[in-house]
Amino acid sequence: MEGHSMRPIRKVLIGVTGASGSIYAERLIQLLLDSVDRIYLVITETGEKVAQHELKSESLLVKASLGKLTKQELSIIRPFKINDLFAPCASGTAAPDAMIVVPSSMGTLARIATGVSSNLLERSADVVLKQRRRLIICPREMPFNLIHLRNMTLLAEAGAEILPLMPGFYQKPKTMEDLVNFCVGKVLEQLDIPHDLYKPWNSRLI
Ligand SMILES: Cc1cc2nc3c(=O)[nH]c(=O)nc-3n(C[C@H](O)[C@H](O)[C@H](O)COP(=O)(O)O)c2cc1C
């Protein structure tokens, strides 16, 4: 697979599935609000239920799932229904600069890996790969079975970047927010979007 496209990241698609860890998507969206022009948001049916279970009612994801985002939030976040195959991101002509599936269930990961495209999230990922845009997949499962591992290999071979939701501890996290920020910071770094969520490792030497 060739190197990544150097397109500036202005239009991002966040795909949220029914894996545990909606808080990662919530934090990523909050941070992207200040650094991109447009956030397309596609949440699977189970993703909505898990977000409602794991997050507070005032969170962006829960509000998006209930159609309650404010006018100001909607000026950047554009939610689409999971079955809206007429949405712009279903077509190569309107592919985002980058798509992040966070958290990614093993089911959605498998369907993207095998090109199933049975809903808008899966179709958008298919489009992003074919248009050679950035596709970042943040899987969450433990343990992985051989099918999960093979599907991740397939995706990596097709050009997707696999960023597992595996926080490190060398930054000495003190809160759950620190752990979430660690993983979200890795996603931003992958896209060359600056952040100050934690100090770079060995920053005193740079
Ligand atoms: C509370 C809850 C947590 C879940 N966590 C995970 C998980 O971490 N990883 C995973 O692959 N599936 C998890 N699942 C199962 C998925 O939600 C399920 O496979 C679903 O069909 C995924 O659909 P989607 O990919 O369309 O969102 C969880 C389900 C529930 C109800």
The ligand as an SDF file (V2000), in Angstrom:
LIG
                    3D

 31 33  0  0  0  0  0  0  0  0999 V2000
  -23.3000   -2.8940   26.0520 C   0  0  0  0  0  0  0  0  0  0  0  0
  -22.7070   -3.5980   24.8670 C   0  0  0  0  0  0  0  0  0  0  0  0
  -21.3400   -3.5680   24.6710 C   0  0  0  0  0  0  0  0  0  0  0  0
  -20.7680   -4.1930   23.5550 C   0  0  0  0  0  0  0  0  0  0  0  0
  -19.4180   -4.1280   23.3890 N   0  0  0  0  0  0  0  0  0  0  0  0
  -18.8520   -4.6760   22.2890 C   0  0  0  0  0  0  0  0  0  0  0  0
  -17.4600   -4.5380   22.0640 C   0  0  0  0  0  0  0  0  0  0  0  0
  -16.7230   -3.9410   22.8500 O   0  0  0  0  0  0  0  0  0  0  0  0
  -16.9580   -5.0280   20.9010 N   0  0  0  0  0  0  0  0  0  0  0  0
  -17.7300   -5.6680   19.9800 C   0  0  0  0  0  0  0  0  0  0  0  0
  -17.2190   -6.0800   18.9450 O   0  0  0  0  0  0  0  0  0  0  0  0
  -19.0680   -5.8340   20.1870 N   0  0  0  0  0  0  0  0  0  0  0  0
  -19.6390   -5.3580   21.3150 C   0  0  0  0  0  0  0  0  0  0  0  0
  -20.9940   -5.4850   21.5120 N   0  0  0  0  0  0  0  0  0  0  0  0
  -21.7750   -6.2530   20.5470 C   0  0  0  0  0  0  0  0  0  0  0  0
  -22.1760   -5.4020   19.3510 C   0  0  0  0  0  0  0  0  0  0  0  0
  -22.9670   -4.3010   19.7650 O   0  0  0  0  0  0  0  0  0  0  0  0
  -22.9530   -6.2690   18.3580 C   0  0  0  0  0  0  0  0  0  0  0  0
  -22.0980   -7.2120   17.7590 O   0  0  0  0  0  0  0  0  0  0  0  0
  -23.6760   -5.4760   17.3070 C   0  0  0  0  0  0  0  0  0  0  0  0
  -24.3190   -6.3720   16.3980 O   0  0  0  0  0  0  0  0  0  0  0  0
  -22.7450   -4.5690   16.5420 C   0  0  0  0  0  0  0  0  0  0  0  0
  -23.4850   -3.9100   15.5620 O   0  0  0  0  0  0  0  0  0  0  0  0
  -22.8980   -2.7020   14.7540 P   0  0  0  0  0  0  0  0  0  0  0  0
  -21.5540   -3.1260   14.2720 O   0  0  0  0  0  0  0  0  0  0  0  0
  -23.9090   -2.5090   13.6650 O   0  0  0  0  0  0  0  0  0  0  0  0
  -22.8580   -1.5390   15.6900 O   0  0  0  0  0  0  0  0  0  0  0  0
  -21.5870   -4.8720   22.6290 C   0  0  0  0  0  0  0  0  0  0  0  0
  -22.9740   -4.8870   22.8180 C   0  0  0  0  0  0  0  0  0  0  0  0
  -23.5210   -4.2680   23.9200 C   0  0  0  0  0  0  0  0  0  0  0  0
  -25.0180   -4.3020   24.1120 C   0  0  0  0  0  0  0  0  0  0  0  0
  1  2  1  0
  2  3  1  0
  2 30  2  0
  3  4  2  0
  4  5  1  0
  4 28  1  0
  5  6  2  0
  6  7  1  0
  6 13  1  0
  7  8  2  0
  7  9  1  0
  9 10  1  0
 10 11  2  0
 10 12  1  0
 12 13  2  0
 13 14  1  0
 14 15  1  0
 14 28  1  0
 15 16  1  0
 16 17  1  0
 16 18  1  0
 18 19  1  0
 18 20  1  0
 20 21  1  0
 20 22  1  0
 22 23  1  0
 23 24  1  0
 24 25  2  0
 24 26  1  0
 24 27  1  0
 28 29  2  0
 29 30  1  0
 30 31  1  0
M  END
$$$$
